[in-house]
Amino acid sequence: MTTIAQTLSYRALELRTWLYAALLIAANVALPQLFHLAGLGGAVFVPILFFTLLAAVRYGAACAATVAVLSPLVSFALVGMPAAATLWTLMIKGVAMAAVAGLLIRPGYAVRLWQVAVVAAAAQVVGMAFQIAILGTFAPAWAAVTTALPGIALQIAAVWAICRLSR
């Protein structure tokens, strides 16, 4: 009987993970559109990474990896943004968030501000390394990170606050 209960519980958890992923993907498509409608630059606030960061620290690596890969692809297919040239970098940054959060954050424990910051920073470092490898130069990769610093800081604070409030 315990095996059946564990199996059913696992399936419910899996279904919940996919439902969260679907909602977060939809939010990751909608939020950048709102930023662009308001005249706020995507390069500064990087809104397409917000719900990926939330998925990474709140819902786990599987949910975050799904959101990281599918959000840019769905958004590009539906609205043509982000630019095709940035799709791989965004997906790699999101998968890095998922991986680092999976290693750093233990399920069921409170998420610390420093943990959210490390997850976000690791994604930027991995994304920057990928851009340097592809472009063969440091300057554009560094410019993308420094331009996005205000948005990254806001995302770290907002995701940490959401995690604190939703315990």
KOLGU-923104 format. One record per residue (C-alpha): residue number from 1; residue in three letters; x, y, z. Coordinates in steps of 0.001 Angstrom, whole numbers. Last residue first. Layout:
N
[NUM,"ALA",[X,Y,Z]];
...
This chain:
167
[167,"ARG",[6435,29899,2645]];
[166,"SER",[4956,32220,27]];
[165,"LEU",[6048,35562,1485]];
[164,"ARG",[9710,34641,1837]];
[163,"CYS",[9875,33089,-1640]];
[162,"ILE",[8179,36130,-3163]];
[161,"ALA",[10606,38435,-1348]];
[160,"TRP",[13628,36423,-2589]];
[159,"VAL",[12274,36547,-6138]];
[158,"ALA",[11732,40307,-5902]];
[157,"ALA",[15165,41089,-4437]];
[156,"ILE",[17042,38916,-6935]];
[155,"GLN",[14951,40231,-9820]];
[154,"LEU",[15595,43850,-8856]];
[153,"ALA",[19357,43221,-8690]];
[152,"ILE",[19295,41457,-12066]];
[151,"GLY",[17344,44337,-13588]];
[150,"PRO",[19823,46923,-12336]];
[149,"LEU",[22767,44745,-13483]];
[148,"ALA",[21428,44191,-17034]];
[147,"THR",[23642,46762,-18757]];
[146,"THR",[26679,45395,-16912]];
[145,"VAL",[25911,41853,-18073]];
[144,"ALA",[25305,42761,-21723]];
[143,"ALA",[28397,45002,-21799]];
[142,"TRP",[30554,42166,-20434]];
[141,"ALA",[29399,39827,-23202]];
[140,"PRO",[29886,42511,-25863]];
[139,"ALA",[33433,43316,-24611]];
[138,"PHE",[34891,39821,-24099]];
[137,"THR",[35510,38651,-27650]];
[136,"GLY",[35398,35376,-29530]];
[135,"LEU",[31717,35764,-30296]];
[134,"ILE",[30684,32186,-29534]];
[133,"ALA",[33115,31440,-26696]];
[132,"ILE",[32683,34932,-25244]];
[131,"GLN",[28900,34550,-25397]];
[130,"PHE",[29067,31191,-23643]];
[129,"ALA",[31354,32569,-20926]];
[128,"MET",[28937,35483,-20421]];
[127,"GLY",[26000,33119,-20109]];
[126,"VAL",[27862,30995,-17559]];
[125,"VAL",[28824,34094,-15542]];
[124,"GLN",[25318,35556,-15793]];
[123,"ALA",[23689,32306,-14718]];
[122,"ALA",[26101,31992,-11809]];
[121,"ALA",[25183,35510,-10688]];
[120,"ALA",[21452,34727,-10626]];
[119,"VAL",[21936,31503,-8653]];
[118,"VAL",[24425,33178,-6297]];
[117,"ALA",[22029,36087,-5679]];
[116,"VAL",[19122,33739,-4938]];
[115,"GLN",[21325,31849,-2480]];
[114,"TRP",[22511,35094,-849]];
[113,"LEU",[18903,36109,-229]];
[112,"ARG",[18216,32869,1609]];
[111,"VAL",[15561,30373,605]];
[110,"ALA",[13901,28729,3587]];
[109,"TYR",[14146,24953,3616]];
[108,"GLY",[11668,22466,2181]];
[107,"PRO",[13742,21659,-869]];
[106,"ARG",[17464,22265,-383]];
[105,"ILE",[18956,25070,-2420]];
[104,"LEU",[22539,24975,-3707]];
[103,"LEU",[22833,22066,-6121]];
[102,"GLY",[19405,22381,-7728]];
[101,"ALA",[19731,26154,-7644]];
[100,"VAL",[23003,25899,-9552]];
[99,"ALA",[21529,23564,-12169]];
[98,"ALA",[18303,25497,-12684]];
[97,"MET",[20070,28848,-12908]];
[96,"ALA",[22556,27361,-15385]];
[95,"VAL",[19592,26089,-17426]];
[94,"GLY",[18249,29639,-17491]];
[93,"LYS",[21559,31165,-18566]];
[92,"ILE",[21897,28516,-21287]];
[91,"MET",[18387,29229,-22570]];
[90,"LEU",[19013,32971,-22625]];
[89,"THR",[22327,32535,-24456]];
[88,"TRP",[20781,30185,-26984]];
[87,"LEU",[17905,32534,-27773]];
[86,"THR",[20009,35690,-28090]];
[85,"ALA",[20667,35590,-31848]];
[84,"ALA",[17004,34833,-32555]];
[83,"ALA",[15968,38132,-30998]];
[82,"PRO",[13787,37758,-27947]];
[81,"MET",[11160,38222,-29218]];
[80,"GLY",[9328,37257,-32396]];
[79,"VAL",[5899,37390,-30760]];
[78,"LEU",[4550,33837,-30679]];
[77,"ALA",[7461,31691,-31871]];
[76,"PHE",[10068,33841,-30101]];
[75,"SER",[8075,33760,-26859]];
[74,"VAL",[7608,30003,-27111]];
[73,"LEU",[11331,29460,-27741]];
[72,"PRO",[12461,31894,-25040]];
[71,"SER",[10138,30309,-22458]];
[70,"LEU",[10743,26655,-23466]];
[69,"VAL",[14369,26205,-22441]];
[68,"ALA",[14458,28060,-19149]];
[67,"VAL",[10917,27077,-18118]];
[66,"THR",[11730,23391,-18538]];
[65,"ALA",[15060,23813,-16775]];
[64,"ALA",[13323,25652,-13939]];
[63,"CYS",[10649,22988,-13437]];
[62,"ALA",[13239,20223,-13346]];
[61,"ALA",[15629,22217,-11138]];
[60,"GLY",[13228,23065,-8388]];
[59,"TYR",[10039,25004,-7709]];
[58,"ARG",[11141,27973,-5591]];
[57,"VAL",[14764,28801,-6400]];
[56,"ALA",[14873,27732,-10029]];
[55,"ALA",[11254,28537,-10873]];
[54,"LEU",[11680,32084,-9528]];
[53,"LEU",[14862,32528,-11558]];
[52,"THR",[13055,31280,-14676]];
[51,"PHE",[10184,33600,-13804]];
[50,"PHE",[12496,36593,-13932]];
[49,"LEU",[14669,35533,-16878]];
[48,"ILE",[12343,36890,-19582]];
[47,"PRO",[12276,40219,-17737]];
[46,"VAL",[15880,41072,-18663]];
[45,"PHE",[15573,44481,-16914]];
[44,"VAL",[18244,46411,-18808]];
[43,"ALA",[18298,44506,-22108]];
[42,"GLY",[14497,44260,-22152]];
[41,"GLY",[14182,48019,-22161]];
[40,"LEU",[11251,49720,-20495]];
[39,"GLY",[8885,51477,-22885]];
[38,"ALA",[5748,50403,-21005]];
[37,"LEU",[4706,48212,-23936]];
[36,"HIS",[8191,46671,-23907]];
[35,"PHE",[7970,45846,-20211]];
[34,"LEU",[4472,44406,-20632]];
[33,"GLN",[5670,42223,-23505]];
[32,"PRO",[8601,41057,-21382]];
[31,"LEU",[6132,39959,-18692]];
[30,"ALA",[3784,38012,-20997]];
[29,"VAL",[6158,35348,-22351]];
[28,"ASN",[7765,34621,-18983]];
[27,"ALA",[4280,34538,-17427]];
[26,"ALA",[3181,31899,-19939]];
[25,"ILE",[6354,29908,-19220]];
[24,"LEU",[5717,30269,-15482]];
[23,"LEU",[2184,28933,-15821]];
[22,"ALA",[3336,25957,-17911]];
[21,"ALA",[6193,25192,-15512]];
[20,"TYR",[3884,25348,-12517]];
[19,"LEU",[1542,22894,-14242]];
[18,"TRP",[4471,20630,-15123]];
[17,"THR",[5703,20574,-11528]];
[16,"ARG",[2176,19946,-10233]];
[15,"LEU",[1863,16955,-12544]];
[14,"GLU",[5171,15585,-11258]];
[13,"LEU",[4143,16126,-7652]];
[12,"ALA",[851,14391,-8313]];
[11,"ARG",[2685,11511,-9994]];
[10,"TYR",[5075,11204,-7062]];
[9,"SER",[2180,11147,-4586]];
[8,"LEU",[452,8443,-6613]];
[7,"THR",[3646,6387,-6669]];
[6,"GLN",[4244,6910,-2950]];
[5,"ALA",[674,5902,-2150]];
[4,"ILE",[971,2807,-4335]];
[3,"THR",[4274,1848,-2701]];
[2,"THR",[2841,2370,782]];
[1,"MET",[0,0,0]];
